[in-house]
Amino acid sequence: MAIGFAGKRGIGWVLVAGWLIPAIMCGAYLILMSTSDTDTSGKIWEGIGLAFVLCLWFLFRTLTRHAAMARAVAVGDATRVLELADRQSAKMRSLYRALAFQIRGAWPQALEELDRRDPPASKRVLAATVRVAALVETGRAADARAVFDRDLARRSPTADIATASLVRLAEARVRWAEGDLGGADKLLARLVDDVRAGENVRAIAHGYAARIADSRGDAAAAAKHRARAAELAPRSAVA
């Protein structure tokens, strides 16, 4: 259920959060227009002022929604991601729902959402990293490698830190699935302590590092990695 005004849940509170302030502003401007001692030209300028204020308000709401989604994804809060996904366009909704299912470890559902609609061009790298993760975790290493080589391997080295971290994590996942534990371990070591990568990415990296430690019989290292993953992203399935 979506969160609306002051952290309250329910469609009523969502409407209050989105429309209460614009309604108050419209009412205030209507009173101003009806009581101000000005001609038609002055009232038109007052209306233009109202339109400008409303544009600023809805821009502010859009930016806060984007910031909230980025934060929810970064900390691995799948419930919040699903709530915010319902307010996105159809293409973005499917991608963010896939992200939420990835956080929960619901891999078939993540693939289903990705197959539902193609993401916008600006989000294809993100969608590819989610698809790689889901394919790896469902035992389809060859398919994961094909997606990585096609959509991610040639990414520019000058990509932003968040994108570079996601691509590096996707490569580590593919190498782990292929049995290249040494190659995966080197990539993961660059992520676990990189604060720029975000809490959830680092938690996932710790989770895979724990699996590698398990395969090497190093129970102490595995426990340490899992504890750190739980600390970084307590709401994520990796914890």
N, C-alpha and C positions, 0 to 999 in steps of 0.2 A: 504494500500500500504506500502511495506516494506521501512524502513529507512536505508539508506546506508551511504556514505561518508559525514562527517561533518554535519550530521543531515538532508541531502537531501533525498527526497523520489523518488522512482522509481527503476526499475530493473537495469537500467544503473548505478545508483549510488551504488546499492548493489554490483554489479560486481566490480566496482572501489574499494569499501571498502575491498572486499575480495581478489582481485587479482592484484591491482596496485602495492603494495609493493613487492609481490613475482616476478612480471614481471620485476620490476626495479632491484631486486637482481639477477635474472637470467641473465639479460642483462649485469650487472656489472661483474658477474663472467665469462660470455662468453668472454667479452673483456679482462679480466684478463688472462684467459686461452690462448687466442689467441696471447697476447702480451708478456706474461711472458717468460723469458729465462729459460725454464725448460724442462725436458724430459717427457716421457709418465707417468712415476711414479708420478712426481710432479703434472701433470695435474689431475691424478686420485685423489690425495690427495686434490686438489682444489675442485674437484667435490664432494668429501665427505664433505668438509667444507660447500659447498652450500646446500647439503642435510640436514646437521645438522641445518643450519640457517633456512631453510624452515620448518623443524619440529618444531623448536622453535616458528616460526611465527604462524603456524596453531594451536599449543597448546595455544598460547596467544589468538588467535581469539576464540577458544572454551571456554576458561575460561571467556573471556569478555562477550560472549553470555550467559553463565550460570549466571554470575553476573547480567547482564541486566534483565534476566528473573526473578531472585529472587527479584530484586528491584521492577520490575513492579507488581509482585504478591503482594509484601508486602505493596505497597502504593495503590493498587486497580486500576491500570491503565489497563483497559480491552483492549483498542485499542493497546497498546504496547504489551500486552501478545499475542494477536492474530497475530501481525506482527512477533513476535519472534517464535511463534508456527510453522509457515510455514517452519522454518529452522530445525525442529526437525525430528527425526525418526517417522514412522507412529504411533507407540504406544504412544510415547510421545506427538505427535501432537494432538491426540484426547484428551489426558488428559489435556493439556494446553488450548486447545480450550474450554473444559468443565469448566476449572477454569475461563476463560474469561467470559463465559456465566453466571457463578455463580456471578461474580463481577457485571455484568449488571442486574442480577435478571431475566435472561432468563432461567427459570428452565427446561421447556421441552427440550430446545436445549441442556442444560447441560447433562440431562439424555441420550439424543440421542447420544451425543459424547461418553459418558462413555460406552454405550452399543455397540458402533461401534467396539472397540477393547479392549482386556484386557491390563491393564497397566503393565509395568515391575514390577518384584517382589519388587524392592526397592521403588516403588511409590504406592504400593497398599493401604497403610494407607492414603496417600493424596487423592487417588481416592475415598476411602470409606467415607472420611469426606465430599467430594463434593457431593457424592450420598446421604448421610444422609441429607445434607442441601436441596438438590433438592426435596427429598421425603417429608421432613417436609413442605416445602413451597408449595407443590402441594397437601397438605391435606392427605398424606399417612403416618400418624404417626406410625401405626403398622409396616409397611414395614421399616420405618426409624429405629425403635427400633430393628427389626430383623437384619438389616445391622450393627448397632452399636454393638449389643451383639456378632455377629459373627466375625466381623473384627477389632473392636476397644476396646471393653471392657477389654480385657486381655492384652492390651499393657503393656510392662514393665514400671514400675515407673521411671526407670533410662533413659528413652528415652530423646532425646535432647529437649531443651526448645521449639523450634518451633513445633515439633511433639506433645509434651505434650499439648501445647496451642491449637492446632487444635483438638485434641481428647477431651479436656475439653469443647471447644466450641461446638463440635458435641453433646456431652452429654447434654449440656445446651439446645441446640435446641430440642433434643428429649424430654427432661423433659418439656420444654415449650409447645410442641405440645401435650403432654399427659395431660396437665393441672396442672403439678406440678410446680407452679410458685415459691414457696419457694425454692425448690431444684435448679431450674434454676437460680434464683436470686443469690444464694450463689456462684454458679460456675461463673456467669458473673462478680460478684464483684471481683473475683480473677484475672480476665482478663483485666478489663477496665483500670487499672492503671499499668499493667505489661508491661513496655517498651520492654521487651525481646520478647513479643508475636508478635510484628510488628503492623504497623499502621492499616492495613486492618482488622486484627483479632480484634483489640481493637475497631475499628469503628463498626464492626458487633456486638460485645458484647454490645456496647452502644445502638445500634439499638434495640436489643432484650430487653435490660433494659428499653428502652423507651416504648416498647409495654407492658411490665409488669406494668410500672407506669401508663399507660393509663387504663389498666384493673382495677387498684386500684383507679382510679379517681384522681391521682396526676399529674395534667397537668403541674405544674411547673417542677417537676422532669423529666417528659417526654421531655419537651422542652429543658432542660439542656442536657440530654443524646443525643438528636438529634443534637443539636448544636455542641457537642463534636465530634459526629460521622462525621459530615460534615467537621469539622476542620481536623480530622485525615485522612480521605479518601474522598476528595471532588469529585473525579471522579467515585466513586463507587455508585451503586444503593442504598446502605444503607443510603447514605447522602441525 
